[in-house]
């Protein structure tokens, strides 16, 4: 039985993700249907769910970039769609040769299993999305709403349906071609209601199917380049969305800067609440591209989870190192600087193979370097990290943590004219001595390195500044 309840007008969804696809038009709302453009704002604010979502998307990007078996890839993405949306089953439906013909290319059910039994789904929904080239999200609360979506929705007692078009890449000045198919999921569970975040994530996965199918049709000599460009563009958007907001913490003035050398970077920074203290993190994974981006996302998630179990920086870094040693490929490693800032100005810093952060003292204008106290992560599985005794930051003192892309900024055409630690110190002394804010110091450091290199970044640049108020 379906339950009747008062119908509410559909909300207008946000715009399409920043990926080169045809922008779906706004849907004509009906009592049971919510259409419109998906968005990259699939993040919910729930750390564990968001990390898993980003991990799934980055893994999908990597699979699209490396895929040689198209059919296995399509099955994998349909399975991911079911898993991430909580649906009972998922279908990849393609346009047939005849007008109005729909062909099911992939049919899967929960648990990463092939669909068993008679295959019935809402051809009305699939046909509508295919014809109008815009996504559809429907919640079914009554028999009349079910019938509006098609007889099969009523007969199958479906409570939630979601469908997005497989839109090909758009070329400037050329009308977009019609979708080749749709990605479709549904559920009979009364508790499963697809949210706007589900539609956004679902659309992102559908875009990967579109990319994969376009890739399969390209000539072999251009396939690798196109795959990489399409994958890196979405990965870049995801990484930008993951950059943390600088928190407001009593007694501290904070700022962060991140400038990738390529579309996807291997640097990251984060601010994590740890009891009454705040942890600042700066990390750098070797290499560039999708692989290091996956490691950075995983490391950020592991750090946040570990800090819930322990407030000891040494124990947190030791756990992360053990995790990375089990999963990281040979030749990859992560340098990491982690420091907790206490409410009274205490600084507990741990440097795992990272560029030495600098601490400027207002009292005499001197600069102290925070030395390494262990190797980079992912190299020695049984390494036990331990933070040195806490340091005191007095009012006006400034801490600068950075990645080597800052000091290795190089003058164009020169082999050895680097910004270097001396250049960093000179800018820091002047900026901190002028009493600039953390944000202004951060910007001045990044700009000084950019000016020396002529605007060319050979490596990612990340800077975090903490000034004691």
C-alpha positions in Angstrom: 0.0 0.0 0.0 1.1 3.6 -0.7 0.6 6.3 2.0 -0.9 9.6 1.0 0.5 12.8 2.3 0.3 16.5 1.4 2.4 17.2 -1.7 5.0 19.9 -1.5 6.5 22.0 -4.2 9.9 20.9 -5.5 12.9 22.9 -4.6 15.2 24.4 -7.2 18.5 22.5 -7.3 21.8 24.1 -7.6 23.9 24.3 -10.8 25.8 21.5 -12.6 29.3 20.5 -11.5 32.3 22.2 -13.1 32.8 19.4 -15.6 32.6 19.9 -19.4 29.2 18.5 -20.0 25.9 19.7 -21.4 24.1 21.6 -18.7 20.7 20.0 -18.1 17.7 22.4 -18.1 15.5 23.0 -15.1 12.9 20.3 -14.8 9.2 20.9 -14.9 8.2 20.0 -11.3 5.3 17.5 -10.8 3.9 16.3 -7.5 6.2 13.3 -7.3 9.2 14.5 -9.4 12.1 16.7 -8.6 14.4 17.5 -11.6 17.1 19.9 -12.4 20.8 20.2 -12.5 23.1 18.2 -10.1 25.9 19.9 -8.3 29.4 19.2 -7.0 28.1 20.2 -3.6 27.6 16.6 -2.6 29.4 17.1 0.7 27.1 16.9 3.7 29.3 18.1 6.5 29.5 14.6 8.0 33.2 13.8 8.0 33.1 10.0 7.6 30.4 10.1 4.9 32.1 12.9 3.0 35.5 11.2 3.0 33.9 8.0 1.7 32.1 9.9 -1.0 35.2 11.6 -2.1 37.2 8.4 -2.0 34.6 6.7 -4.2 34.7 9.5 -6.8 38.5 9.7 -6.9 38.6 5.9 -7.3 36.1 6.1 -10.1 38.3 8.8 -11.7 41.3 6.6 -11.4 39.4 3.6 -12.9 38.2 5.7 -15.9 41.8 6.9 -16.4 43.3 3.4 -16.4 40.4 1.3 -17.8 41.1 -1.1 -20.6 38.0 -3.2 -20.1 34.9 -1.1 -20.7 32.3 -3.6 -19.6 34.0 -4.3 -16.3 34.2 -0.5 -15.7 30.5 0.0 -16.4 29.5 -2.7 -14.0 31.8 -1.3 -11.4 30.3 2.2 -11.6 26.8 0.9 -11.5 27.7 -1.0 -8.4 29.2 2.1 -6.9 26.0 4.0 -7.7 23.9 1.5 -5.8 26.3 1.5 -2.9 26.6 5.3 -2.5 22.9 6.0 -3.0 21.6 3.1 -0.9 19.4 1.9 -3.7 18.2 -1.7 -4.2 19.2 -2.0 -7.8 20.8 0.0 -10.6 20.6 -0.1 -14.4 22.6 1.3 -17.3 20.0 1.8 -20.1 21.1 2.7 -23.6 19.2 4.3 -26.5 18.3 1.6 -29.1 18.6 1.8 -32.8 14.8 2.2 -33.3 12.9 5.2 -32.1 11.9 4.9 -28.5 13.8 1.7 -28.0 15.6 1.2 -24.7 18.3 -1.5 -24.2 19.5 -2.5 -20.7 23.3 -2.9 -21.0 24.0 -3.4 -17.3 21.6 -4.6 -14.6 22.9 -5.0 -11.0 21.4 -5.3 -7.5 22.7 -4.5 -4.0 25.7 -6.5 -2.9 27.5 -6.1 -6.3 25.5 -9.0 -7.8 23.9 -9.4 -11.2 20.2 -8.7 -11.2 18.2 -11.9 -10.8 14.6 -12.4 -11.8 12.3 -10.6 -14.2 13.8 -7.2 -15.2 11.1 -4.5 -14.9 11.8 -0.9 -14.3 10.2 2.5 -15.1 10.7 2.9 -18.8 8.6 6.1 -18.5 11.2 7.7 -16.3 14.2 6.4 -18.4 12.5 7.6 -21.6 11.7 11.0 -20.2 15.3 11.6 -18.9 16.6 10.4 -22.2 14.3 12.7 -24.2 14.7 15.8 -22.1 18.5 15.3 -21.2 17.9 16.4 -17.6 18.1 14.4 -14.3 15.1 13.3 -12.3 14.7 12.4 -8.7 11.3 11.2 -7.5 9.8 10.2 -4.1 6.6 8.2 -4.3 4.1 8.7 -1.5 0.8 7.7 -3.1 -0.7 5.5 -5.8 -1.5 8.5 -8.0 2.1 9.7 -7.8 3.3 6.2 -8.8 1.0 6.1 -11.8 2.3 9.5 -12.9 5.8 7.9 -13.2 4.6 4.8 -15.1 2.7 1.6 -14.6 5.8 -0.3 -13.6 6.5 2.1 -10.7 3.0 1.3 -9.4 3.2 -2.4 -10.0 6.7 -2.8 -8.4 5.7 -0.5 -5.4 8.8 1.6 -5.9 9.2 4.4 -3.3 12.2 6.2 -4.7 13.5 6.5 -8.3 16.5 8.5 -9.6 17.7 8.7 -13.1 20.4 10.9 -14.9 21.4 11.2 -18.5 24.7 10.1 -20.0 25.7 13.4 -21.5 28.6 13.6 -23.9 31.3 16.3 -23.7 30.3 19.6 -25.2 32.4 21.4 -27.8 32.2 25.1 -28.0 29.9 26.4 -30.7 28.5 22.9 -31.4 25.0 21.9 -30.2 25.3 19.0 -27.6 24.4 15.6 -29.0 21.5 13.8 -27.4 22.3 11.5 -24.4 23.3 7.9 -25.4 21.7 6.5 -22.4 20.8 6.9 -18.7 21.9 5.7 -15.3 19.0 4.6 -13.2 18.5 3.4 -9.6 15.4 2.7 -7.6 14.2 1.3 -4.2 11.1 -0.1 -2.7 12.1 0.7 0.9 9.9 3.3 2.5 12.8 4.6 4.5 15.0 5.3 1.5 14.5 8.8 0.1 17.0 10.1 -2.3 18.3 13.6 -1.3 19.8 16.3 -3.5 23.3 15.2 -2.4 22.5 11.7 -3.7 21.5 13.2 -7.1 24.7 15.2 -7.3 26.9 12.2 -6.5 24.8 10.0 -8.8 25.3 12.5 -11.7 29.0 12.6 -11.1 29.2 8.8 -11.4 27.1 9.0 -14.6 29.6 11.5 -16.0 32.3 8.9 -15.5 30.3 6.4 -17.6 29.9 9.0 -20.3 33.6 9.7 -20.2 34.4 5.9 -20.3 32.1 5.3 -23.3 33.5 8.3 -25.2 37.0 7.0 -24.5 36.1 3.6 -25.9 35.2 5.3 -29.2 38.4 7.5 -29.5 41.4 6.6 -31.5 44.1 4.8 -29.5 46.7 7.6 -30.1 44.4 10.3 -28.4 42.7 8.1 -25.8 45.2 8.6 -23.0 45.3 12.4 -23.3 41.5 12.8 -23.3 41.0 10.4 -20.4 43.6 12.2 -18.3 42.2 15.7 -19.0 38.6 14.8 -18.2 39.6 12.9 -15.0 41.9 15.5 -13.7 39.4 18.3 -14.2 36.9 16.7 -11.9 39.6 15.6 -9.4 40.7 19.2 -9.3 37.2 20.4 -8.4 36.9 17.8 -5.7 40.2 18.8 -4.2 39.2 22.5 -4.1 36.0 21.6 -2.3 38.0 19.7 0.3 40.3 22.6 1.2 39.3 23.4 4.8 37.9 26.7 6.0 40.2 28.5 8.4 38.6 28.3 11.9 38.2 31.1 14.3 40.1 30.1 17.5 40.4 32.4 20.5 44.0 33.5 21.0 45.2 32.5 17.5 45.2 34.2 14.0 45.3 31.5 11.3 45.6 31.3 7.5 46.3 28.7 4.8 47.3 28.8 1.1 47.3 26.0 -1.4 48.5 26.3 -5.0 48.7 23.1 -7.1 51.3 22.8 -9.9 48.9 20.6 -11.9 45.2 20.1 -12.0 45.5 17.6 -9.1 47.9 18.2 -6.3 49.8 16.1 -3.8 49.8 18.7 -1.0 47.2 19.2 1.7 46.6 21.1 4.9 43.9 20.8 7.5 42.7 22.3 10.8 41.3 19.7 13.3 39.7 20.4 16.7 41.4 18.3 19.4 39.8 18.8 22.8 40.6 22.4 23.9 43.5 22.6 21.3 43.6 22.9 17.6 45.8 20.7 15.4 47.3 22.1 12.2 48.5 19.7 9.5 50.6 20.2 6.4 51.4 17.1 4.2 53.1 16.4 0.9 52.8 13.1 -1.0 55.5 12.3 -3.5 54.4 12.6 -7.2 51.5 14.2 -8.9 48.1 13.1 -10.3 45.3 10.8 -9.2 47.5 8.4 -7.1 48.8 11.0 -4.8 45.4 12.7 -4.6 43.9 9.5 -3.4 46.6 9.2 -0.7 46.0 12.8 0.5 42.2 12.2 0.8 42.9 9.0 2.7 45.4 10.6 5.0 43.1 13.5 5.9 40.3 11.1 6.8 42.6 8.8 8.9 44.0 11.8 10.8 40.5 13.1 11.7 39.4 9.6 12.8 42.6 8.9 14.8 42.2 12.2 16.7 38.9 11.1 17.9 40.6 8.1 19.6 43.7 9.9 20.9 44.9 13.4 21.4 48.5 12.3 21.4 50.2 13.6 18.1 52.8 10.8 18.3 50.2 8.1 18.5 48.1 9.6 15.8 51.0 9.8 13.4 52.1 6.3 14.3 48.7 4.9 13.4 48.6 6.8 10.1 52.1 5.5 9.2 51.0 1.9 9.9 47.9 2.4 7.7 49.9 3.9 4.8 52.6 1.2 5.0 50.0 -1.4 4.4 48.3 0.3 1.4 50.8 2.7 -0.2 52.6 1.5 -3.3 56.4 1.3 -3.4 58.2 4.5 -4.0 55.4 6.7 -2.5 55.6 8.3 0.9 54.1 11.2 2.8 56.0 13.9 4.6 53.9 15.4 7.4 54.0 18.2 9.9 51.5 18.1 12.7 51.2 20.6 15.6 48.7 21.2 18.3 48.1 24.8 19.4 46.9 25.1 23.0 44.7 27.8 24.4 47.7 29.2 26.5 50.1 29.3 23.6 51.7 25.9 24.0 52.9 24.4 20.8 53.4 20.6 20.5 55.0 19.9 17.1 55.9 16.7 15.3 57.8 16.7 12.1 57.8 13.5 10.1 60.3 14.0 7.3 58.8 17.3 6.3 60.4 20.7 5.4 61.4 22.3 8.7 58.7 24.8 9.8 59.9 28.2 11.1 59.0 29.9 14.3 59.6 33.7 14.4 60.0 35.3 17.8 58.6 38.7 18.3 60.8 39.4 21.4 64.1 39.5 19.5 63.2 38.9 15.8 65.0 35.5 15.8 63.8 32.5 13.8 63.8 28.9 15.1 63.5 25.8 12.9 61.4 22.8 14.0 63.6 19.8 13.2 62.5 16.4 12.0 61.8 13.8 14.7 61.1 10.8 12.4 61.1 9.6 8.8 58.4 10.3 6.2 55.2 8.1 6.5 54.8 5.0 4.5 58.5 4.0 4.7 59.0 2.1 8.0 56.0 0.2 9.2 57.1 -0.3 12.9 58.3 3.3 13.4 57.0 4.8 16.7 56.7 8.5 16.5 56.9 10.7 19.5 56.5 14.5 19.7 59.2 16.5 21.5 58.4 18.5 24.6 56.0 21.4 24.0 57.3 24.9 23.1 55.8 28.2 24.2 54.5 30.7 21.7 54.2 34.2 23.1 52.0 37.0 21.9 53.2 38.1 18.4 55.1 34.9 17.7 54.5 33.5 14.2 54.7 29.8 13.1 55.0 29.1 9.3 54.6 25.5 8.0 55.0 24.9 4.3 55.8 22.3 1.6 59.0 22.2 -0.4 57.3 23.7 -3.4 57.6 27.1 -1.8 61.3 27.0 -1.1 62.0 25.2 -4.4 60.4 27.9 -6.5 63.0 28.8 -9.1 63.9 31.7 -11.3 63.0 30.9 -15.0 66.1 29.8 -17.0 68.2 29.3 -13.8 69.4 25.9 -12.5 70.2 27.0 -8.9 68.4 30.4 -8.2 65.8 29.2 -5.8 63.6 31.1 -3.4 65.1 28.8 -0.7 64.9 28.9 3.0 66.9 32.2 3.1 64.3 33.9 0.9 61.5 32.5 3.1 63.2 33.8 6.2 63.8 37.3 4.8 60.1 37.7 3.8 58.9 36.2 7.1 61.1 38.6 9.2 59.9 41.6 7.3 56.2 40.7 7.2 56.0 39.5 10.8 58.1 42.5 11.9 55.5 44.8 10.3 52.8 43.1 12.5 50.9 41.8 9.5 48.0 39.3 10.0 48.4 35.6 9.4 46.5 35.9 6.1 48.8 38.8 4.9 52.0 36.9 5.9 50.7 33.8 4.1 49.9 35.8 0.9 53.2 37.7 1.0 55.2 34.4 1.2 53.3 32.8 -1.7 53.5 36.0 -3.8 57.3 36.3 -3.3 57.9 32.8 -4.5 55.5 33.3 -7.4 57.3 36.5 -8.5 60.7 34.8 -8.5 59.4 31.8 -10.6 57.6 34.1 -13.1 54.3 32.5 -12.1 55.4 29.0 -13.0 54.9 26.3 -10.4 57.1 23.2 -10.8 55.6 21.7 -7.6 52.6 22.3 -5.4 52.8 25.1 -2.9 51.2 25.0 0.5 51.6 27.5 3.4 49.9 27.6 6.8 50.6 30.5 9.2 49.6 30.6 12.9 50.2 33.9 14.8 49.8 34.0 18.6 47.5 36.9 19.5 
